[in-house]
């Protein structure tokens, strides 16, 4: 699975085609049809580095990313199909979206305090919905393991020996006694006090606990350790050394929190890398090449378009942006106004960009308006039955490509034109494709990773902005 970063050709093109549909002239683009990706396998613990490109240096580091489907236990079953894996992905996604929405809504409760949520960790990982993971080294000498990356979480943690209770993971469980750089934190340390609810044992060691929405949890010693990203070592990172862990964590050793809070990896180590990072997620139906994650100044390229990051004073983990409207076929969709995505003073509402959610969720009024505009421009395509959370599907049997209306997300100061493959997606082994957005009754809208595919998504925390480089994962 390891390989050098190379350019990925774009298999779609924009062009204008005037067609009168109910007196509306729409712009179209071509979608080349592809099937769901076949089940793959990943060799565990056979490589102790991320040897896919030579970018790493003192001020820049990069690692390869893999999709979670490669390590779920279901991939080992002989009857696993692309369709079955996609259904599991949507099930995980529903849990993820619900947890994020519940957390965002909770901060609007008049009885909630800022402290309750300032560094909370709510993740779909317990249901397997950390969608991407990477291999990094922990300790000195480094012991390599796969970690789920999550922009919706802050605390970094892994399973540790001795295990009072540990779930099955694919790599050996980390033994802190064999690392010369492992240091337990005291109860009165500043890092310990950053935890929402720090604990303390009779040896004055700081304890942490992270609980998930389904009752899963990780509990252990809050410590500092050195993390190794290929050849780059990052020392003194506060992380949870979990001795009691329960839940469905799909074989990964733990979680690399990439949230906006102070205890996330960017929050702790960001100043060493210019407080900038990016990831680029390839289209899994169209490219065998790797997705990747980069920290450092090289995250910002000339063709990056930026939108300001917003601050939620009551929930600082998420990356909020201002979505002002959406265009279909070159025309702004009536009824989709900035007010539908407003981040309230109580912490409710708003729009976040999230790596662990697959399907973009929009507040229901915005979704209905978007869906209806898209249906208007696809009257020439044969409809198919609804599928899971998707209510706009098409039977494209016998076709190798189709024309669909263009779709642009309008953020403040940045217009993001999506390739057709990011919003009309395969959902079965046949030629059934569905409109890849969904509605939500929650006030929180989420830009998911299917819509982010093929873009370099840049988190410039130093500049308080989030960017997109629409040239593919080069």
N, C-alpha and C positions, 0 to 999 in steps of 0.2 A: 504493500500500500504506500510505501515511501517513494517519493520521486521529486524531481525539481519542479519549481513553479514555472509554468509556461503559459503562453497566451492561449486563451480559450476562444475560438472563433464564435462570433455571434451568428446564430442560425435564424435570425429574423431581421426584417428590414421594415423601415417606416416608409410609407408612401401615401400620398393623398389620392383618394378615389371618391369622386362626388357621386353619391347615390341618393336619390330622393326617397326618404322614409318618413312618411307622415309629415311632409314638408320640411324635414330637417336634413341638411346636407352634412353627412358624417365623414370623418377621416378613418381609414382602415389600415390595418397592417396584417402581414401574413404570419400564421402560426404553422410551423412544421410539426406534424403530429408525432409524438413519441409515446411509447408504452411506459408503464410503471417499471422502476428498476427491479431487476432480478435479485433475489436474496444473495448476499455475499457473506464471506467469512473473513475474520481478521485474526492474524496470528498474534497471540498474546506473549508478552515478556520475551520476545525474540530479539528485540532491538532496544538498546539502552540509550538511544539518542534519537533526535528528530532530524534526520539527515536528508532534508528535502530541498534545501537551498542554503547559500552561504551568507545570508544577510546578517546573522547575529554578530554583534560587536558590543563594546562596553556600554554604548548608549542606545542600542537597538537590539531587540530580540524578536524571534519569530518561531512559531510552532505550527505544525500541521493539525488540521481538525478532521475528525471522522464523524459520520452520522451515527446516532445511537442504534439504528437498526442493525449495525454490524456486531453489536455485542449483546443484544437482547437474547435471552435463552431460547426464544422462539426460532431463531435462525438455525438452531441445531436440529430442529424437527424436520423429518423427511417430507412432511406434507405442507411445509410452509410455502406460501405463494406470494407473489407481489401484491395481490389483492388483500390477502390476510395481513401482511405487514402494514399496508396502508390503513386498514381498518383499525389496527392497534395504534397507529400513529394518531388517528383522529380521536380515539378513546383517551390517549394520554393528553392530547391537546385540550380536550374538554375539561379535564381535571385542572390542567395548568391555568387556563383562562379563568376558570371559576375561582381558583385560589387567589390569583392576582386581583380580580375584581372584588372579592370579599375583603381583601386587605385594604384596597383603596377606599372602599365604602366604609370600612370600620373607622378610618381616621376622621370621617365626618360626624361620628357619634359625639355628641356634646360632652359625654363623660370620659372620652378618650383623651389622653395627654400626649404631648409630643414625644415624651420619653418612651412611651409604649411602642412607638413605631419608628423611632429614629434610626434604628439599626436592626430591625426585625428581618428575619430570613424566612420568606415564604416562597417555596419552590415546588414545581411539579415533579422534582426528582424522585420523590417517594412513589410516584406512579410511572416512573420511567420517562418523564417528559422533559428531562434535560436533553435537548435534541442533538447537541454536538459535544464532543469530548476530545481531549488531547492527552498526549503522553509527556509527563514531566518527571524530573528527578526530585526526590525528597531526601534531605539530610546529607551528611558527609561521612563516608562516600555516598554519592547519590544512589538511591534505589528507585527505579523507574516504575511508574504506575499510571493508569489511565484515570483522568479526572474530568468530570462533567464541567463544562463552562456555562455560566449563567449570568446574564446581565441583569436578572431580576433578583439576585441574592448578593449578600455582602460577605459573610463569614466564609473563610477558607477552612476546610476540614478534611481529614482522612481517618480511616480506621487505624487503630494502633494496638499493639500488644502491651500488656496482657489484655485479652478480651474477656470481659465478663459475659458479653454477648456480642457476636459479630455476625453479620450476614455473609454469604458467600461472595467473594470477589475473585476476579480472574488472575490478579497478581498476588504474590505473597503479602500478608499483612505487615505493615511497617512496624519495625522494632526500634523505638527511640533510644534504647540502651546501646545500640550499635552505631549511633550517629554522634560524632563529636561536636556537632553544631546545635544539637537540641538543647533548649533551655526552657524550663518551666517558669511561668510568670507568677509573681507573688500577688497576693490579694490586693495589695495597695498600689500596684503598678498602674500607670495611666492607661495602658492598653486594656487591662482587666476592667477598669472603670468604664470603658466605652461600651461594654456589653450591656444589653438591656437588663438582664437579671443575673449578674455574676454570682457565683457561689464560692465557697472557701472551705477547704478541708482542714483537718487538725494539724497539717504541716505547713499551713499558710500558703498553699498552692491554689491559684485561681482555677475555678471550674466554669465550664460553659454548658449550655444546653440549647439545642435547636430542635423545635417541634414542627411537624408538618401537618397539613390539613387532614390527613387520613389517620393520624395517630402515630405515624412513624416518627422516629427521633434519633438524635445522636447526642451523647453525653460524654464528657471527658475533661481532660486537662487543657487549659488554654496556655499556649506555649509560643515560642518563636523557633523558627527553623530556616534553613537555607533551601531555596528551590532552584533547580537547574533546568533551564530551557535550552536544550542542545548544549552549547558551550558557554552559555551565559549563566553565571551564578548570581542569584539575588538573595542576599542574607537578611536575617532578622525580620522575617515575615511572621506576623502573629497568625496562628492557625489553631484550630481545634484538633487535639489528638484524642479521637473518640474511642473509648474503651467499652461503651455500651451503646450499640447501634441496632436499630430494628426497623425493618421495612423492606420494600422491594426496590433495591438500589441497582439492579440490573448489571451487577458485576464490576462496576467502576469502584475505585478505591475511595472516592470522595468527591468534593466539589470545589471548583475554583471560582469563587465569587467575583464577578466583574461589575457589580453594581456601583452606584454613585456614592455610597456611604464610606465613612472613614476606615472601616475595617475590611473593605474589599481589597483585592490585590491591587487594582489601580489606585485606590485610596491610600494604600500604604507605600507602594513602590513607584507611583506615578511620577513623582518629581525626578526620579532617576532617568526617566524616559520622556521628559518633556510634557508629562501629563497628557499624553496622546496615545491612543491605540486604535486599531481597526481590526475588523474581520471581513473576510470575503467568503461567501457560501456558494458553491457551484450548484448548478441545476443537476440534481441526482438522476434525472431521467435522460440527461443528454451528455454528461461528461464523466469519465472515470478519473479525472484529475482531482487533486486534493483541494479542499477548502483550507484556509489558513487564518492565523491570528498574529498580528504584529504590534509590538510596543515600540514607540520612538518617533522621532521627528519625521521619518520617512512615511509615516502614516498619512501625511497631508501631501497630496499631489496637486498639480496645477488645474486639473479638470474637476476638482472636488467642488461641489456646490453645497453651501452651508445654510442651515437654519438655526436660530438661537435655541439653546437649551433653556427650558423653564424650570423654576424652582418650586417644588411643593414643600412648604415649610413643615408639614406634618408627616412627610414620607420622603426621605431623601435617598432611597435606594434606586428608584426608577429614573429612567431618562425620558423626561417629558419634552415634547415638541408641540409647536402650534400648527395644526392643520386648518387651513382656511377654506378649502373647497376641493372638489374633484371634477375633472373633465372627462367626458366620454365622447369619442369621435370628434374631438377638437372643440367641443362646446361645454361650458360649465353646466353642471347638473343643477337645475333649479331646486331649491329647497335644501341644498347642502350648504349651510352657512357656518361661519366660525362659532356662532353661539352653541351649536350642537356639540362642539368639542372643547368648550371652555373649561379650564381648570379653576374650580371654585376656591374661594378663600378658606372654605372648610376642609380642603384637601380632596374633595370628591371630583369626579369627572376627569377631563384631560385626555391626552393621547400619549402613549409611551411606545418606544421602539424596543422590542424584546427579542432576544436570540432564541429563547426556549419555547415560544409560542409559534406554531406553524402557520395557522390560518389567521389572516387579519380580521379582527372583530371591530365593527363600527356600531355606534349607538343605533338603535333600531330605525328611527326616522331617516338617518343618513343612509343606512344600508338599503332600505326600501327604495329610496329615490335613486340610488346608484344601480341597484338591480334592475329596476324598471327601465332606466335609460339604456342599460346594456341589452336587455331583452328587445328593446325597440330596434337596436342595430343588428340583431341576429335573427330576425324573423325568417330569413332564408335558410336557417339551419334547423334540422329536425330535432325536436325536443325529446328528451328521455326522462324516465321517472326520477324523482328526487333521490338523493343519496346522502345518508347520514345528516350532517348539518347543512348540506348544500341543497337549495331549493330551485336552482336554475342549472339544468344539465342538458346535454345534447348527445344524440346518437350520431357519431361521425364515421360509421362503418363505411368501408370502401374508399375513404379519403386519405390522402397523404398530407394535405395541407388545406387550410381554410383561411378566409379573411374575416377578421373580427375588428370591432371598433377600437381605436386607440384609447388608452386610459392614462391619465396624468393625475398624480397626487400633488396638490398645491400646498406646500408648506410656506410659512413666512420666509420670504427671500429665496425660496428654492422650489422649482417645479420638477418633480420626479416622474419622467415618462417611463412607464413599465413596459418591458417586452411582453408579448402576448403569452409566452409560456409562464409568466408569473401570475396570471389571473385566469387562464382557461387551462385546467390541469386534468390529467388522466386520473380516474378513480377506480378503474377495473381493468382486468386483463383484455377486455374487448376495446371498443372504440367509444366508450362513454367518457365524456369530458364534462367537468362542472366549473361554474364560475367560482373562483377560489376566494370569495369573501363570505362573511357571515355577519348576522346581526346579533346584538346583545342587549339585554334589558338593563345591564349595568351602565352607569354613567362613564365608565372607563373604556376608551377605545385602545386597541392594541395593534400595532403594525407588526405582523408576523414574519417569520423567516422565509416563507414561500415568496412573498412579495419582495423580499430583500435579495433574493438569489441573483448572482451575477454582478452585484454592486459591491464596491469597497465601501463599507459602512464605517465612517470615521468618527470616533468619540474624542473630540478636542475639548477636554475638561478645562484645560488652561484658558482657552478662549471662550468657554461656556457656549459651545456650539456643537452641532452634530451634522456630519456631511455625508454626501453620497457621491461616489465617482463612477459615472455610468459608462465605463469602458470594459467591463468584465473583469474577472479575477486574473489579471496579468501578473 
